[in-house]
Amino acid sequence: MGWLGWSAAVAIGLGLAIGGFAWWALSANSVASLDTVDSLFGRERGAKLVAMDRYGEHPAQKFELFVPEGAPPAAGFPLVVFFHGGGWHSGDPHDYRFIARALAERGYATALVGYRLVPAGRFPNMLLDSAAGARAALDAAARHRVDTGRIGLMGHSAGAYNAVMLALDPHWLDDAGAPRGVVKGAVVLAGPADFYPFDKKSSINAMGRWPRPEQTQPVNYARADAPPLLLVHGTDDTVVRPRNAIALARAMTARGAPMQATLIEGMGHNGLVITLARPFDRDRRVGDAVFGFLARVLPPEVERATTASLSVQAARP
């Protein structure tokens, strides 16, 4: 074997080692390790951190705002607001910068929004925070070449719950002072949607003290005029069972918004975010679904700002 062959073998071995470590790390709930691995791989278009701020006094009430490198489209970059997972008891938006890098490559600005965790973040506080954080990110985005009249919501696991609840029940964002109709779609990755009676420690701790548990269930807020939803779930998910996505899709269909859950064969709970990071995005099933959906409901470029692109500042009560 010549030196080129040895070099290739070493590179492949190193890649496999890095990949195996990252997969194990995320399985062990170390998302930060996955983000570190992703940062080692270049992208055609980078993400620029333009704001880090807090929207409340609690340490978890914070957000980071990223915009794609380069010139924005005429109307500004569309914004995706991402909420992290962690069973409502763990997680940090800082560890999900690989999501911002993946979105920036496709022309999207990204707000990584944190929220209070259990015990301070028991229902409905995680939703109050998610809405307030999204509104704060919109205020910041208005200063950084972002079209604040059209945003998408996105989350994984517990964060997907936050995202879909904000999409289905408009009062959360209304009460936070966000412009009505600003949400153009929501990406729900392994989202809990129909999980009462509570049978897991995470949901019991986060929701179990609320006196009206039916109010905690996204499936009960299905409506025909909701923003479009992308419900993605792995068939091998044993943390949040795929029946959650199926139940919500059926409820939406019954109420006049026909849809189907996107089920990824053989994929588990964490695989949905692992395959949005490099080098695991070679498995394009999740990425194709997510970015294809966003391109339809939140196209990266529009010919001109629409009448919905109102100033966030002007929308303040």
C-alpha positions in Angstrom: 0.0 0.0 0.0 1.5 3.4 -1.1 1.5 6.5 1.0 -1.8 7.6 -0.6 -3.4 4.4 0.5 -2.1 4.7 4.0 -3.3 8.3 4.2 -6.7 7.4 3.1 -6.9 4.5 5.6 -5.8 6.8 8.4 -8.3 9.5 7.4 -11.1 6.9 7.2 -10.1 5.4 10.6 -10.0 8.8 12.2 -13.4 9.7 10.7 -14.9 6.5 12.0 -13.4 7.1 15.4 -14.7 10.7 15.6 -18.1 9.6 14.3 -18.3 6.7 16.8 -17.4 9.0 19.6 -20.0 11.6 18.6 -22.7 9.0 18.3 -21.9 7.6 21.7 -21.6 11.0 23.2 -25.1 12.1 22.1 -26.6 8.8 23.2 -25.1 9.6 26.6 -26.8 13.1 26.4 -23.6 15.0 25.6 -24.9 17.1 22.7 -21.9 19.5 23.2 -19.6 16.7 21.9 -21.7 16.3 18.8 -21.5 20.1 18.3 -17.8 20.0 18.6 -17.5 17.3 16.0 -19.8 19.2 13.6 -17.7 22.3 14.0 -14.6 20.4 12.6 -16.3 20.1 9.2 -16.5 23.0 6.8 -19.7 24.2 5.2 -20.3 26.1 2.0 -21.9 28.9 3.9 -21.1 29.7 7.6 -23.1 31.0 10.5 -22.3 34.2 12.2 -23.1 34.8 15.9 -24.6 38.3 16.1 -26.4 38.3 19.4 -26.3 36.6 22.8 -28.7 37.9 25.4 -31.2 37.2 28.2 -34.9 37.8 28.2 -35.3 37.2 32.0 -33.5 36.9 35.2 -33.2 33.1 35.4 -29.9 31.8 33.9 -31.8 29.5 31.5 -33.8 32.5 30.0 -31.3 33.2 27.2 -30.9 33.0 23.5 -28.3 33.1 20.7 -28.9 34.5 17.3 -27.0 33.4 14.2 -27.3 34.7 10.6 -25.8 33.2 7.5 -22.6 34.7 6.2 -22.9 36.9 3.1 -25.5 39.2 1.7 -29.1 38.7 2.8 -32.0 38.5 0.3 -34.0 41.7 -0.3 -36.5 40.9 2.4 -33.9 39.7 4.9 -33.1 36.2 6.1 -36.0 34.1 7.3 -35.7 33.1 10.9 -36.0 29.6 12.5 -36.4 29.6 16.3 -35.1 26.3 17.7 -35.9 24.8 21.2 -33.6 22.2 22.6 -34.5 18.8 24.0 -33.7 17.3 27.4 -36.9 16.1 28.9 -37.7 19.6 30.3 -35.0 18.9 32.9 -31.7 19.3 31.0 -30.2 20.9 28.0 -28.6 24.2 26.9 -29.1 26.1 23.6 -25.4 26.8 23.3 -24.8 23.1 22.6 -27.0 23.1 19.5 -25.0 25.5 17.4 -24.7 22.7 14.8 -28.4 23.3 14.1 -27.6 27.0 13.4 -24.7 26.0 11.1 -26.9 23.5 9.1 -29.7 26.1 8.7 -27.3 28.9 7.8 -25.9 26.9 4.9 -29.4 26.9 3.5 -30.0 30.6 4.0 -31.8 30.7 7.4 -31.1 32.8 10.4 -31.4 30.8 13.7 -32.4 31.7 17.2 -31.4 29.1 19.8 -33.7 29.7 22.7 -33.4 28.4 26.2 -36.1 28.1 28.8 -36.4 27.3 32.5 -36.1 23.6 33.3 -37.7 21.6 36.0 -38.5 22.4 38.8 -38.7 26.1 37.8 -39.8 25.2 34.3 -42.9 23.1 35.2 -45.9 23.6 32.9 -46.7 26.2 31.7 -43.5 27.9 32.4 -41.5 26.2 29.7 -44.1 27.6 27.2 -44.2 31.1 28.7 -40.4 31.1 28.4 -40.3 29.7 24.9 -42.8 32.4 23.7 -40.9 35.2 25.5 -37.6 34.0 24.2 -38.9 33.8 20.6 -40.2 37.4 21.0 -36.9 38.6 22.4 -35.1 36.9 19.5 -37.4 38.6 17.0 -36.5 42.0 18.6 -32.8 41.3 18.2 -33.2 39.8 14.7 -34.8 43.1 13.5 -31.4 44.7 13.9 -29.5 42.0 11.9 -30.9 41.7 8.3 -33.7 39.3 9.3 -37.2 39.3 8.0 -39.1 39.4 11.3 -42.5 38.9 9.5 -42.0 35.2 8.8 -40.5 32.7 11.2 -40.4 29.0 11.6 -40.5 27.1 14.9 -38.4 23.9 15.4 -37.5 21.7 18.2 -36.4 18.2 19.3 -38.1 16.1 21.9 -39.1 18.4 24.8 -38.2 21.3 22.6 -40.4 20.0 19.9 -43.3 20.0 22.4 -42.6 23.6 23.1 -42.5 24.4 19.4 -45.7 22.6 18.5 -47.6 24.1 21.4 -46.7 27.6 20.4 -47.7 26.8 16.8 -51.1 25.2 17.7 -52.2 27.6 20.5 -51.6 31.2 19.4 -52.2 32.7 22.8 -48.6 32.0 24.0 -47.0 34.1 21.3 -49.9 36.6 21.4 -49.4 37.2 25.1 -45.6 37.6 24.6 -46.3 40.4 22.1 -45.3 38.6 18.9 -47.1 39.7 15.7 -50.1 37.6 14.9 -49.5 35.2 12.0 -45.7 35.5 12.2 -45.3 31.7 12.4 -45.3 30.1 9.0 -44.6 26.5 10.0 -43.2 24.2 12.7 -40.7 21.3 12.5 -41.5 18.8 15.2 -38.7 16.2 15.7 -39.7 13.4 18.0 -42.3 15.6 19.7 -44.5 14.5 22.6 -48.0 15.2 21.5 -50.4 12.7 23.1 -48.8 11.4 26.3 -51.4 11.5 29.0 -51.7 9.7 31.4 -48.1 10.6 32.3 -46.0 7.5 32.6 -42.4 8.8 32.4 -40.5 10.6 35.1 -39.8 13.6 32.8 -43.4 14.2 32.0 -44.6 13.5 35.5 -42.1 16.1 36.9 -42.9 18.7 34.2 -46.7 18.3 33.9 -47.9 16.2 36.8 -48.8 19.1 39.1 -51.0 20.9 36.6 -54.6 20.5 37.7 -56.0 20.2 34.2 -53.7 17.7 32.4 -55.7 17.8 29.2 -54.4 21.3 28.7 -50.8 20.0 28.4 -51.5 17.8 25.4 -50.8 19.2 21.9 -53.2 16.8 20.3 -56.1 18.7 22.0 -55.1 21.9 20.2 -55.3 20.5 16.6 -57.0 23.0 14.4 -57.5 23.5 10.7 -56.0 27.0 10.5 -52.8 26.1 12.3 -49.5 26.8 10.6 -48.2 23.8 8.6 -46.5 21.2 10.7 -43.8 18.7 9.8 -44.0 15.8 12.3 -40.9 13.6 12.0 -40.4 10.6 14.2 -38.1 7.5 14.2 -39.8 4.2 14.1 -37.4 2.8 16.7 -37.9 5.7 19.2 -38.5 4.3 22.6 -38.2 7.6 24.5 -41.1 9.4 22.7 -43.0 6.7 20.9 -43.9 7.4 17.2 -47.6 7.1 18.1 -47.3 10.7 19.3 -46.7 12.0 15.8 -49.3 9.6 14.3 -52.0 10.8 16.8 -51.3 14.4 16.1 -51.4 13.9 12.4 -54.7 12.1 12.7 -56.2 14.9 14.9 -55.1 17.6 12.5 -56.6 15.6 9.6 -59.9 15.2 11.5 -60.0 18.9 12.0 -59.5 19.8 8.4 -55.7 20.0 7.9 -54.8 16.7 6.2 -51.3 15.5 7.0 -49.2 12.4 7.7 -46.4 11.8 10.1 -43.0 11.4 8.5 -41.6 8.2 10.0 -37.9 7.4 9.5 -37.5 3.7 9.4 -35.0 2.2 11.9 -34.2 5.5 13.6 -34.2 6.1 17.3 -34.9 9.2 19.4 -31.5 11.0 19.1 -30.9 10.0 15.5 -33.2 12.8 14.3 -30.7 15.5 15.5 -27.5 13.4 15.0 -28.2 13.2 11.3 -28.5 17.0 11.1 -24.8 17.3 12.2 -21.7 16.5 10.2 -20.5 13.9 9.3 -23.8 12.1 10.0 -25.8 14.1 7.5 -24.7 11.6 4.9 -28.0 10.0 6.1 -30.2 12.6 4.4 -33.6 11.3 5.3 -34.2 13.8 8.2 -32.4 16.7 6.5 -34.3 16.2 3.2 -37.6 16.2 5.1 -36.7 19.3 7.3 -35.1 21.5 4.6 -37.7 20.5 2.0 -40.5 21.5 4.3 -38.8 24.8 5.3 -38.2 25.6 1.6 -41.9 25.4 1.0 -43.3 27.3 4.0 -40.3 29.6 4.7 -38.4 30.1 1.4 -35.0 31.5 1.9 -35.5 34.2 -0.7 -38.6 36.1 -1.5 -39.0 38.8 -4.2 -40.0 41.5 -1.7 -41.1 42.0 1.8 -44.8 41.1 2.2 -47.4 43.0 4.1 -46.9 40.5 6.9 -43.3 41.7 7.4 -44.2 44.2 10.1 -41.8 45.8 12.4 -41.5 43.9 15.7 -41.0 47.1 17.5 -44.2 48.5 16.0 -46.1 45.4 17.2 -45.4 46.0 20.8 -48.5 46.4 22.9 
